[in-house]
Amino acid sequence: MHLAIAGNIGSGKTTLTTLLAKHYKYQPHYENVDDNPYLNDFYKDMQRWSFNLQIYFLNSRFSQLMDLRKSGAKIIQDRTIYEDAYIFAPNLHAMGLMTTRDFENYMDLFSLMDEFLNPPDLMIYLRASVPALVANIQKRGREYEEAIRLDYLTRLNERYEAWISTYDKGKLLIIDIDNNRFHEESEDLGKIIQAIDGELNGLF
């Protein structure tokens, strides 16, 4: 069983991954932020480091998925390889922060990897407004995120909505986090678990 949580920066993916892993007793698998050698440089100079960062994410997430397939464990994944390919890389290219040559190279590599991927059994998308994202980002106080611009978050949100509206790789559950304080309210978390159970019951 493979559950995946998708959503913009600051939508609460890591928090929900932790809470659901505890509830379902699944293995949590997080985005490797602290050990990422490019992240600080990227937020200081996006144009210089965008390709390096995206290749790092693509490689680390593909390796993670291959390891998970071998293990056969029940897992919950914080962010997916699809978000890298369909949201972050195209957005950087559209903003002029990744050259067309690098973007085409990146997408060719992803297309090759995609042939070996099994999509998650359930994709959980955390939908959030930009003000909600900003509030969450400020709350957690990561130094490298202080330079994130509003227009960057807005562009990402637009791409997330476009991607999720055409997502057809498997079951999809959308959660509006503007109206759900699952990280603080057990009742709100319970609503999410109830919705997930409803989707999972249809898988068996």
N, C-alpha and C positions, 0 to 999 in steps of 0.2 A: 504494500500500500504506500503510495506516494502522494502526500498533500503538498501543495506549493502555495506560498503567499506572495502575491504581486502587489506593487503599489509604489507611488512616488516617494521621494526622499521625505522622511518625516511623517509618513502615513501610519506608522506603528507596526511594521512588519516584524521586527525583531521581538518586540514585546508580545505580540500575538503568537508568534512561533513558540516562545518560551511557555506561555500559558497553555497553549493547546498540547504541546509535547508533554507537559505535566499531567494534563487531564486524560489524554489518550494513551499515555505511556509509550509514545513514539520517540524515536531519536530526533532531536533538533539539529538542523544543519544551517549554520549562519553564514552570512556574507563575511568574507575575510577582510574586515576594514582596518583593524589595528596593525596587521602585518603587511598591508598593501604598500609597496615601495614607491608608488606613483601618485597616490591620492593628494598628499600635501602639495606637491609640485603642480599637479593638474589644476587645483583650485587657484593657484597663484598665476599660472600661465597655461590656460586651456589649449590654446592653439599649438603650443610646443609639445604638450604631453598627452593630447587626446588619443592618438593612435596607440601609444604605449599602454595607456590605462585600459583601453577597451580590449586590447589583445590579452593583457594580464587577466581581466575579468573572464574573457571567453575561455582562456586556457584553464583557469582555476575552476570555473563552473563545470566545464566539460569533464575535467578530471574527477571532480566530485561526483558527477552523475555516473561515470563509469565505475567508480568505487562502490557507489550505492547499489548499482545493479548487481555487482558481484556479491555483495553482502546479503542481499535479499531482505534487508531490515525494513520495518515500517518507519517511515521518515516524514518529517515536516521540514520543508525547505524555505529559508528566508531569501526571497528574490530568485528569479529564474533566468536561465540563459536566453530565453525569448525576449526578455526586457532589454538585455544588452543589444540584441540584434535589431529589434523592431522599434526601439524607443531611443536609447541613449546614443548609439552610433549614428543613426539617421539624423537625430537632432543636432549633433555636433557638426555633421556634414552640412546640414541646412543653414546653420549659423556661421558657416565659413571657418569653423574651428578644426575641421578635418578635411584634408584635400580629397578631391575626387579619386585620385590614384589610391590613396590609403583606404578610403571607404570601400572602393570596389574590391581591393585586396582582402579587406576584412570580411565583406559579405561573401566572397568566394570561399573563404575559410569556414565561415559559419554554415554555408550551404552544404559543404562536405561533411561537417560534424553532424548536421541535422539528420542526415541519413542514418546515423547510429543512435539517435535519441529516442527514448520512449517518453511521451508526454506524461505529465502527472495525472493521477486518477481523478483528482479534483483541484482545480485552480481557484484560489480564493483571492479576489481583487478588492483591495481596500481603496474605496473612492473617497477623495478628500478635496475640499476647496483649498485654494492657495493660502488664505488667512489661517486655516487650521494647520496646514503644513508648516507655515512660518512659526506659529505658536509652539508647535512640537519641537521644531529644530532649535528654537531659542531655549526651550526648557532643558534639553539635554546638553547644550553648551559645548559641542565639539568645536575645537578651535578652527579646524580646517573648513568647517561649514559656515563660518562667519562671512565668508566672501561670496556665498551663493546669492545670485541676484534674483529679484522677483520675476523678471522676464524669463529667466532660465527655468524656474519652477513652473511658470505658466505654460511655456512651450512643452515641457515634459508632460504636464497634465493633459494638454490637448492631444498629444501623441498616445498617452495611455488610453484616453477615451476612444480614440480612433482604432487602436489595436484591439481593445477589449470588445468593441462593437462587432468585430469580425472574427473573434476567437472561435475556432472550430476544431481544436485538437482534442477536446474532451469536455467533461462536466465543468461548469463555471458557477461560482457563487459570488455575488457582488454585495459588499458590505459598505454602507455609507457611514464613515467614521465621524463625520460632523455631528451626527445624531446618535453616536454610540461611544460611550466612555468606558470601553471594556477594560482598560488598564486601571481604572479606579472603582468601577461599579460591577459587583459580581452578577447582578441581574442582567446587565448588558452583555457580559461575557456569556452568561447562560443562554441568551437569545442567539448568539453566534453559534454556540455548541449545538443548540437545537436545530438550527438551519443546516449545519454541517452533517449532523446525524441523519437528517432527512435526505440529503444528497447521497451519503454513504450507503444508506439502506437500499438505495436504488442500484448500487454497484454489485450487490451480492445476488 
